[in-house]
Amino acid sequence: MSQLLLAAEEGGTDNFLVPNGTFFAELLIFLIIFWVIWKYVVPPVRKAMTERQEMVRRQIEEAKEARERLEAADAKFREVLGEARTEAAKIRDEARAEAGRIKTDLREQAEREVAQIRQRGEEQLATQREQVVRELRGEIGRLSVALAGRIVGESMEDEARRRGTVDRFIDELDAMSAQDSDATKDAAKDAAKDPAGKA
């Protein structure tokens, strides 16, 4: 109760809604602190936030540019890859065509060489045949002259007469050998046509 009496003596009841001296002191301190914060704290914070926002904006732009460069590089890579594949296919086709040409050239060269070898062989055989025929004509001519001289009893020393006789005799031998070779070929053909019938 004594406290109520003291309160009544000092001026009645305290109403907290009515401002008193401490309120104004607190308000003044608050404004001073607010001004100090606004003057010395907010600008560096605002500057740091602005720099941070600018850095984030630059990073977003750089990321966008990097993505565009990556897409461009990817498109260029696909284009170069397509060109490389086309070039590789072209080179492969050219190589195949070149291999075909080389193969054809080698085959033609081999056929020419075979033809040349065959021709040389035939020429050698013809030369040897002519040489053998000459030797045989001379030998047969001597033998036939000796034989005819014995049989006919006349001398065949005359060169023209002897040569005519030898040539006629050799022509008859050639005709006989041609007939024999034709008969041999016909028999070989018949045997080739009917190999089972003979067996």
C-alpha positions in Angstrom: 0.0 0.0 0.0 2.8 2.3 0.6 3.7 2.0 -3.0 0.3 3.1 -4.1 0.6 6.2 -1.9 4.0 7.0 -3.3 2.7 6.7 -6.8 -0.2 9.0 -6.0 2.0 11.6 -4.5 4.3 11.7 -7.5 1.6 12.6 -9.9 -0.9 9.9 -10.2 -1.0 6.8 -12.3 1.6 6.0 -15.1 0.1 5.6 -18.5 2.5 3.8 -20.9 0.8 5.3 -23.9 1.7 8.8 -22.9 5.3 9.6 -24.0 7.6 10.6 -21.3 11.3 11.7 -21.3 12.8 8.3 -21.8 10.8 7.8 -24.9 12.3 10.9 -26.6 15.8 9.9 -25.5 15.3 6.4 -26.9 13.9 7.9 -30.1 16.8 10.2 -30.4 19.3 7.3 -29.8 17.4 5.2 -32.3 17.6 8.0 -35.0 21.3 8.5 -34.3 22.0 4.8 -34.7 19.8 4.7 -37.8 21.7 7.6 -39.3 25.0 6.0 -38.5 23.9 2.7 -40.0 22.5 4.5 -43.0 25.6 6.6 -43.5 28.4 4.1 -42.7 26.9 0.6 -42.9 24.3 0.7 -45.7 26.5 2.1 -48.5 29.2 -0.6 -48.2 26.5 -3.3 -47.9 24.6 -1.8 -50.8 27.8 -1.6 -52.8 28.7 -5.2 -52.0 25.1 -6.3 -52.9 25.3 -4.3 -56.2 28.7 -5.8 -57.0 27.3 -9.3 -56.1 24.3 -8.7 -58.4 26.6 -7.5 -61.2 28.8 -10.5 -60.8 25.8 -12.8 -60.9 24.5 -11.0 -64.0 27.9 -11.3 -65.7 28.1 -15.0 -64.7 24.6 -15.6 -66.2 25.7 -13.7 -69.4 28.9 -15.6 -69.6 27.1 -18.9 -69.0 24.6 -18.0 -71.8 27.5 -17.1 -74.1 29.3 -20.3 -73.2 26.2 -22.3 -73.9 25.8 -20.5 -77.3 29.5 -21.2 -78.1 29.1 -24.8 -77.0 26.0 -25.2 -79.3 27.9 -23.5 -82.1 30.9 -25.7 -81.6 28.7 -28.8 -81.4 27.0 -27.8 -84.7 30.4 -27.2 -86.2 31.6 -30.5 -84.9 28.6 -32.3 -86.4 29.2 -30.5 -89.7 32.9 -31.4 -89.8 32.1 -34.9 -88.8 29.6 -35.2 -91.6 32.1 -33.8 -94.1 34.8 -36.2 -92.8 32.4 -39.1 -93.2 31.6 -37.9 -96.7 35.3 -37.5 -97.5 36.1 -40.9 -96.1 33.4 -42.5 -98.2 34.7 -40.7 -101.3 38.3 -41.7 -100.6 37.1 -45.3 -100.0 35.2 -45.3 -103.3 38.2 -43.8 -105.1 40.5 -46.5 -103.6 38.1 -49.2 -104.7 37.9 -47.8 -108.2 41.7 -47.4 -108.3 42.1 -51.0 -107.0 39.8 -52.1 -109.8 41.8 -50.2 -112.4 45.1 -51.6 -111.1 43.6 -55.1 -111.1 42.4 -54.6 -114.7 45.8 -53.1 -115.8 47.7 -56.0 -114.2 45.4 -58.5 -115.8 45.8 -56.9 -119.2 49.6 -56.7 -118.7 49.7 -60.4 -117.8 47.5 -61.3 -120.8 49.9 -59.3 -123.0 52.9 -61.0 -121.5 51.3 -64.4 -122.0 50.5 -63.5 -125.6 54.1 -62.4 -126.2 55.5 -65.5 -124.6 53.1 -67.7 -126.7 54.0 -65.8 -129.8 57.7 -66.1 -129.1 57.2 -69.8 -128.4 55.3 -70.2 -131.7 58.0 -68.3 -133.6 60.7 -70.5 -132.0 58.7 -73.6 -132.9 58.1 -72.4 -136.4 61.9 -71.6 -136.8 62.8 -75.0 -135.4 60.3 -76.8 -137.6 61.6 -75.0 -140.6 65.2 -76.0 -139.6 64.1 -79.6 -139.1 62.2 -79.6 -142.4 65.3 -78.3 -144.2 67.5 -80.8 -142.5 65.0 -83.6 -143.3 64.6 -82.5 -146.9 68.3 -82.5 -147.4 68.6 -86.0 -145.7 65.5 -87.3 -147.5 66.8 -85.9 -150.7 70.1 -87.7 -150.4 68.5 -90.9 -149.4 65.8 -90.7 -152.1 68.4 -89.9 -154.8 70.4 -92.8 -153.7 67.4 -95.1 -153.5 65.9 -93.9 -156.8 69.3 -94.3 -158.4 69.4 -97.9 -157.3 65.8 -98.6 -158.3 65.6 -96.7 -161.6 69.1 -97.1 -162.4 69.4 -93.6 -163.7 71.6 -91.0 -162.2 69.8 -88.2 -160.4 72.8 -86.0 -160.2 71.0 -83.1 -161.9 70.2 -80.6 -159.1 66.9 -79.4 -160.6 65.5 -82.9 -161.1 66.6 -84.0 -157.7 65.0 -81.0 -156.0 61.7 -81.5 -157.9 61.6 -85.1 -156.8 62.4 -84.3 -153.2 59.7 -81.6 -153.1 57.1 -83.9 -154.6 58.0 -86.6 -152.1 57.8 -84.2 -149.1 54.5 -82.8 -150.3 53.1 -86.3 -150.4 54.4 -87.0 -146.9 52.8 -83.7 -145.7 49.4 -84.7 -147.2 49.6 -88.1 -145.5 50.5 -86.6 -142.1 47.7 -84.1 -142.4 45.2 -87.0 -143.1 46.6 -88.9 -140.1 46.3 -85.9 -137.8 42.7 -85.3 -138.9 41.8 -88.9 -138.2 43.5 -88.7 -134.8 41.5 -85.5 -133.9 38.2 -87.1 -135.0 38.9 -90.2 -132.9 39.8 -88.0 -129.9 36.5 -86.0 -130.3 34.5 -89.2 -130.5 36.2 -90.5 -127.4 35.5 -87.2 -125.6 31.8 -87.2 -126.6 31.2 -90.8 -125.4 33.6 -91.7 -122.6 31.0 -93.9 -120.8 30.0 -95.9 -123.8 33.6 -97.2 -124.3 34.1 -98.1 -120.6 
